[in-house]
Amino acid sequence: MKSEQSPYKVLFLCTGNSARSIIAEAILKNMDNQLFQAFSAGRDPAGKINPNVESFLQGIGLPTDDYRSKGITEFFKPTPINLDFIFTVCDKANQEPCPIWPGQPITAHWSIPDPALFTGTREEIATQIANVYRMLETRITLFLSLPLKSIDSMALQSRFNHMS
């Protein structure tokens, strides 16, 4: 399915690319795994990372300097990036028509609450973000546990459909 040298390219997609997809990208990038290259994007990017999410990631020791809110069009210019996996992490992005991605990536949808909509005290919001972090970390860990090199893409797509 993939050559030994090139990492699998994984895109986490949501609407605003300010919270969930940024968290997922940060988790995968910081799992010290050379098999994957993580990206995130939004269909209608917010233009900045949610400050509560940024504060949470910094608070658990994850760097945030390289993260920014960006649109999916960046993955088509100047030449398209051949993605292997696309995970939508919000229901709205999952319902919108998906562009035609080069390389026919395997897709899955993970319905995750939006930290940008959380209300309450700083501590309550941080607790809710921590719950989102754990949800995404669990799903990404399960994804990484799949024997990707030994399963064909049809079987992988079926497994991802059942993980959602």
C-alpha positions as CSV (number, residue, x, y, z in Angstrom):
1,M,0.0,0.0,0.0
2,K,2.8,2.5,0.9
3,S,6.5,2.5,0.3
4,E,8.8,2.0,3.2
5,Q,10.3,5.5,3.0
6,S,7.3,7.8,2.7
7,P,5.1,8.5,5.6
8,Y,1.3,8.2,5.5
9,K,-0.3,11.6,5.1
10,V,-3.2,12.2,7.4
11,L,-5.6,15.2,7.2
12,F,-7.9,16.1,10.1
13,L,-10.7,18.2,8.6
14,C,-13.3,20.4,10.3
15,T,-15.2,23.6,9.6
16,G,-13.1,26.3,11.3
17,N,-9.7,24.5,11.8
18,S,-9.4,26.3,15.2
19,A,-10.0,23.5,17.7
20,R,-10.7,19.8,17.0
21,S,-8.6,19.4,13.9
22,I,-5.7,21.3,15.5
23,I,-5.9,19.1,18.6
24,A,-5.9,16.0,16.4
25,E,-2.9,17.2,14.3
26,A,-1.0,18.0,17.5
27,I,-1.7,14.6,19.0
28,L,-0.5,12.7,16.0
29,K,2.5,14.9,15.4
30,N,3.6,14.4,19.1
31,M,3.1,10.6,19.2
32,D,6.7,10.3,18.0
33,N,5.7,8.1,15.1
34,Q,7.7,8.3,11.9
35,L,5.0,6.5,9.8
36,F,2.6,9.4,9.7
37,Q,2.6,13.0,8.7
38,A,-0.2,15.0,10.2
39,F,-2.1,18.0,8.8
40,S,-5.3,19.9,9.6
41,A,-7.5,22.2,7.7
42,G,-11.0,23.7,7.6
43,R,-13.6,24.3,5.0
44,D,-14.2,27.8,6.4
45,P,-11.1,28.5,8.4
46,A,-11.5,30.7,11.5
47,G,-8.2,32.4,10.8
48,K,-6.8,31.7,14.3
49,I,-6.5,28.9,16.8
50,N,-9.1,29.0,19.5
51,P,-7.3,30.6,22.5
52,N,-8.7,28.1,25.0
53,V,-7.4,25.2,22.8
54,E,-4.0,26.9,22.4
55,S,-3.8,27.4,26.1
56,F,-4.7,23.8,26.8
57,L,-2.1,22.4,24.4
58,Q,0.6,24.6,25.9
59,G,-0.5,23.6,29.4
60,I,0.1,19.9,28.6
61,G,3.5,20.7,27.0
62,L,2.6,20.6,23.3
63,P,4.2,23.3,21.2
64,T,1.7,25.4,19.3
65,D,4.0,27.7,17.3
66,D,3.6,25.7,14.0
67,Y,-0.2,25.5,14.1
68,R,-2.5,27.9,12.3
69,S,-6.1,27.9,11.0
70,K,-6.0,27.2,7.3
71,G,-8.3,26.2,4.5
72,I,-8.4,23.0,2.4
73,T,-7.4,25.0,-0.7
74,E,-3.8,25.1,0.6
75,F,-3.6,21.3,0.0
76,F,-4.2,21.9,-3.7
77,K,-1.7,24.7,-4.4
78,P,0.8,24.8,-6.1
79,T,0.5,21.0,-6.5
80,P,-2.0,18.8,-4.7
81,I,-0.8,16.8,-1.7
82,N,-1.5,13.1,-2.1
83,L,-3.3,12.3,1.2
84,D,-3.7,8.7,2.5
85,F,-6.3,9.3,5.2
86,I,-8.9,12.1,5.8
87,F,-10.7,12.2,9.1
88,T,-13.6,14.7,9.5
89,V,-13.9,15.6,13.1
90,C,-17.1,17.7,13.0
91,D,-20.6,16.8,11.8
92,K,-20.9,19.9,9.6
93,A,-17.7,19.2,7.6
94,N,-18.9,15.6,7.2
95,Q,-22.2,16.7,5.6
96,E,-20.6,19.1,3.1
97,P,-19.4,17.8,-0.3
98,C,-15.8,16.7,-0.2
99,P,-13.4,17.9,-2.9
100,I,-11.9,15.3,-5.2
101,W,-8.6,14.5,-3.5
102,P,-5.7,13.1,-5.4
103,G,-4.6,9.6,-4.5
104,Q,-8.1,8.5,-3.4
105,P,-7.5,8.7,0.4
106,I,-9.4,6.5,2.9
107,T,-11.9,8.6,4.8
108,A,-13.7,8.4,8.1
109,H,-15.9,10.6,10.2
110,W,-15.4,11.1,14.0
111,S,-18.2,13.1,15.6
112,I,-16.4,15.3,18.2
113,P,-17.8,18.1,20.3
114,D,-16.6,21.6,19.3
115,P,-14.4,23.3,21.9
116,A,-15.0,26.6,20.2
117,L,-18.6,26.4,21.5
118,F,-17.8,25.5,25.1
119,T,-18.9,27.9,27.8
120,G,-18.3,28.1,31.5
121,T,-15.4,29.1,33.7
122,R,-11.9,28.7,32.5
123,E,-11.6,25.5,34.5
124,E,-14.8,24.1,33.1
125,I,-13.8,24.9,29.5
126,A,-10.4,23.3,30.1
127,T,-12.0,20.2,31.5
128,Q,-14.3,20.0,28.4
129,I,-11.3,20.4,26.1
130,A,-9.4,17.7,28.0
131,N,-12.3,15.4,27.3
132,V,-12.1,16.2,23.6
133,Y,-8.4,15.6,23.7
134,R,-8.9,12.2,25.2
135,M,-11.6,11.3,22.7
136,L,-9.2,12.2,19.8
137,E,-6.2,10.6,21.4
138,T,-8.1,7.3,21.9
139,R,-9.3,7.3,18.2
140,I,-5.8,8.1,16.9
141,T,-4.3,5.4,19.1
142,L,-6.8,2.9,17.7
143,F,-6.0,4.1,14.2
144,L,-2.2,3.7,14.8
145,S,-2.8,0.2,16.1
146,L,-4.2,-1.0,12.7
147,P,-1.8,-3.1,10.6
148,L,-1.9,-0.7,7.7
149,K,0.8,-2.4,5.6
150,S,-0.9,-5.7,5.7
151,I,-4.5,-4.7,5.1
152,D,-5.8,-3.6,1.7
153,S,-7.6,-0.3,1.3
154,M,-11.1,-1.8,1.0
155,A,-10.7,-3.6,4.3
156,L,-9.2,-0.5,5.9
157,Q,-12.2,1.7,4.7
158,S,-14.6,-0.9,6.1
159,R,-12.8,-0.8,9.5
160,F,-12.8,3.0,9.5
161,N,-16.5,3.1,8.8
162,H,-17.1,1.0,11.9
163,M,-14.8,3.1,14.1
164,S,-16.9,6.2,13.6
